[in-house]
Amino acid sequence: MAKGLATLVRVNEWSVDEKRRALGVLLRELDDMEAHRRRLDQELIDEQAAAAKVPDEAGFLYGVYAEGVIHRREQMDAAIAAKETEIEAARETLNEAYRELKKYEVIRDNRVRREREEEARDERIQLDEMGIETYRRRS
């Protein structure tokens, strides 16, 4: 039975590791999205500066460009919000898997402790019996 429990612990450790890796991938994707969002903001600032230098030519073109950037920024914000929701779900899944793993580890540790206590008790009984037998022989 102990081997089955050890296998169960290993399988759950693997599951936790897989979920941790999946969460890491999602977090990297979120970082990439946020970096892209920051680049959009910086690009808009750069275009505003360029438009301010040549207001006659940039008047019409900048308006269209700004609308496009605003639209892309709204899409990026929605994608970031969706990714954050996905990350929260992945975190909850990871937490659940971790709690399950801890449950099996506690069971395993308790079983090992009980087995050791049982072995120590059996050893004490044997030593007591040997002591009693030695005492009888001397008496």
C-alpha positions in Angstrom: 0.0 0.0 0.0 2.9 2.4 0.7 4.2 2.0 -2.8 0.8 3.0 -4.2 0.7 6.1 -2.0 4.3 7.0 -3.0 3.2 6.7 -6.7 0.1 8.8 -6.0 2.3 11.5 -4.4 4.7 11.5 -7.4 1.8 11.7 -9.9 0.4 14.7 -8.0 3.8 16.4 -7.8 4.0 16.0 -11.6 0.5 17.5 -11.9 1.4 20.5 -9.8 4.6 21.0 -11.8 2.7 20.9 -15.1 0.1 23.4 -13.7 3.0 25.6 -12.5 4.6 25.6 -15.9 1.3 26.4 -17.6 0.8 29.3 -15.2 4.3 30.5 -16.1 3.5 30.5 -19.8 0.3 32.5 -19.2 2.3 35.0 -17.1 4.9 35.4 -19.8 2.1 36.0 -22.3 0.6 38.6 -20.1 4.0 40.3 -19.8 4.3 40.4 -23.5 0.8 41.9 -23.9 1.6 44.6 -21.4 4.9 45.4 -23.1 3.0 45.6 -26.4 0.5 48.0 -24.7 3.3 50.2 -23.4 4.9 50.3 -26.9 1.5 51.4 -28.3 1.4 54.2 -25.8 5.0 55.2 -26.6 4.3 55.1 -30.3 1.3 57.4 -29.8 3.4 59.9 -27.8 6.1 59.8 -30.6 3.5 60.4 -33.3 2.0 63.3 -31.3 5.5 64.9 -31.1 6.0 64.4 -34.8 2.5 65.9 -35.5 3.3 68.9 -33.4 6.4 69.6 -35.4 4.4 69.7 -38.7 0.8 70.6 -37.8 -0.3 71.5 -41.3 0.5 68.1 -42.8 -0.3 66.0 -39.7 -3.7 67.5 -39.0 -5.8 65.0 -41.0 -3.4 62.1 -40.9 -2.8 62.2 -37.1 -6.6 62.0 -36.4 -7.0 58.8 -38.4 -3.8 57.3 -36.8 -4.9 58.2 -33.3 -8.3 56.5 -33.8 -6.5 53.4 -35.0 -4.2 53.4 -32.0 -7.1 54.0 -29.6 -8.9 51.0 -31.2 -5.8 48.8 -30.9 -5.3 49.9 -27.3 -8.9 49.0 -26.5 -8.4 45.6 -28.1 -5.2 45.1 -26.2 -6.9 46.1 -22.9 -9.6 43.6 -23.5 -7.1 40.9 -24.4 -5.1 41.7 -21.2 -8.2 41.5 -19.1 -9.1 38.1 -20.6 -5.5 36.9 -20.0 -5.7 38.0 -16.4 -9.0 36.1 -16.0 -7.3 33.0 -17.5 -4.3 33.5 -15.1 -6.6 33.7 -12.1 -8.3 30.4 -13.2 -4.9 28.8 -13.7 -3.8 30.0 -10.2 -6.9 28.5 -8.7 -6.3 25.2 -10.5 -2.7 25.2 -9.3 -3.8 25.9 -5.7 -6.3 23.1 -5.8 -3.7 20.7 -7.2 -1.2 21.8 -4.5 -3.8 21.3 -1.8 -4.4 17.8 -3.2 -0.7 17.0 -3.2 -0.3 18.2 0.4 -3.2 16.0 1.4 -1.4 12.9 0.0 1.9 14.0 1.4 0.4 14.3 4.9 -1.2 10.9 4.5 2.1 9.4 3.4 4.0 11.1 6.2 1.5 9.9 8.8 1.7 6.4 7.5 5.5 6.4 7.6 5.4 7.8 11.1 2.9 5.1 12.2 5.0 2.3 10.6 8.1 3.6 12.5 6.2 3.8 15.7 4.9 0.2 15.2 8.4 -1.0 14.5 9.8 0.7 17.6 7.0 -0.8 19.7 7.6 -4.3 18.3 11.3 -3.8 19.0 10.6 -2.7 22.6 8.3 -5.7 23.1 11.0 -8.1 21.8 13.6 -6.5 24.0 11.3 -6.7 27.0 10.6 -10.4 26.3 14.4 -11.1 26.1 14.9 -9.2 29.3 12.2 -11.2 31.1 13.5 -14.4 29.7 17.1 -13.6 30.8 15.8 -12.7 34.3 13.9 -16.0 34.5 17.0 -18.0 33.6 19.1 -16.3 36.2 16.4 -16.8 38.9 
